[in-house]
Amino acid sequence: MSRLIVISNRVAPIAEGKPTAGGLAVGVFDALKQAGGIWFGWNGEIVEGSTPPDDVRLESRDNITYATVALARNDYDLYYRGFSNGTLWPVFHYRPDLSSYDRREYAGYLRVNEWMVARLKPLIKPEDRLWVHDYHLLPFAQACRRAGLRNRIGFFLHIPFPAEQVMATVPPHQELVEAMCEYDQLGFQTDSDRRAFTDYVRRRLGGSRVVDRAIELDGKRIGVGAYPIGIYPEEIQRLSLKHSRSRQITNLKQGLVQRRLMVSVDRLDYSKGLVERFTAFERLLETKSEHRGQVSFIQIAPPSRSDVEQYRQIRRQLESAAGRINGRFSDLSWTPLRYINKSFDRSLLMSLFRASQVGYVTPLRDGMNLVAKEYVAAQPPDDPGVLVLSEFAGAAEELEEGALLVNPYDPDGMAERLHRALTMPLPERRERYEHMLQRLNDNNLSHWRDRFLHDLQESGTPG
Ligand code: ADQ
């Protein structure tokens, strides 16, 4: 079997042979371990100045070579903080109003992609397959081709692909999509994202033809598919049991007395709809007084990208909303909302999911949202909680029959759904849970990876 080379902006931390994060890290780690290969990307280090250090750090374990580079401060500002997170992230999450564009940042983005290719090239053999991840690296294949690499190259987008008119708000949109067409296989989280992409191509790239699960452009065929990323449900179930008798979870349960628990876990990001979620919770307490004193809502949201202004802003808004809600409704023995700005150990989070009656997952947009899937997998089968899920999370396409879907822009509608979730009878909860668990088992993380790698193998016309 040919080697697999994975390229992602960040290379996941290596801890006792297993990466600690979810999704990308775990899925990719397993694939690399099986096939043997290289995981290439930024190691998180920033070197002051504008000249990046050219050396690639190599570290091998578990059949994987981690090949990492540091970024120069200037490149970090232009490529990562600027174009990737200041321009692409908001637009791809349907927030062009929060996006800013600067030609220098875009030039830096293209330059860093080329610079990364130049670092990686000496490590590549002609028969290697390359699998590139996410929006930081849209032009990576184009840079590879320019550098003379003829390998098969696939790309998976972890975030949504926006509708054509929204994509068109990024000034170099056409260049970016043309660059994406240099891949042999493109993967999206959902069928809507795949359709948004092929729509763009059909309307804006002259001479292209969209055929069954592929695009034909300039005599080349590019595979285009939807590959919803999954989890390992059994692993989550096992993790959720690990802490169920720990002091932290026992104390939490005792502190709740008979109260019902609602849980949300996110990176602190405006795409996750936290302000709207808090507002809907407030609406619930306003309109359904029977829940006052009876329900506790824990929101865990460690800050991310705090050096981007929009993230500092959302943080301030949330602090103010949390203060208002608690000021309005708390009494001496009950605080309705616990808003916690730090990260937790994965197994503790899964135990928290297990201990709660409602998983409240309401992003304004999300590529997939693995928290929704993890919440379901962590539930006790005999007494499962209810998933309240935004219709704009990629996960809604798979979980629509089991979750209570909500529109996060409708606070009254969300409050009604929360009430329904908090009062749902056991037989209905079980039926919904079983439905969702079946879907998660049918499309677990190895399924996601194997389907993508299979289609990559069948795609393109390399050499
Ligand atoms: P993210 O936006 O980071 O990922 P998500 O999929 O919800 O979002 O979470 C990724 C992982 O991080 C999950 O395993 C979750 O448990 C963990 N996590 C989240 N918050 C945490 C916290 N406070 N403490 C500890 N762990 C936490 C991007 C896309 C998503 C897509 C994934 C994978 O934005 O839409 O689902 O990639 O493709």
Residues whose N, C-alpha, C, O or C-beta is under 5 A from the ligand:
A	BS01	ADQ	G22 G23 L24 H158 I229 V265 D266 R267 I300 A301 P302 K342 S343 F344 D366 G367 M368 N369 L370 V371
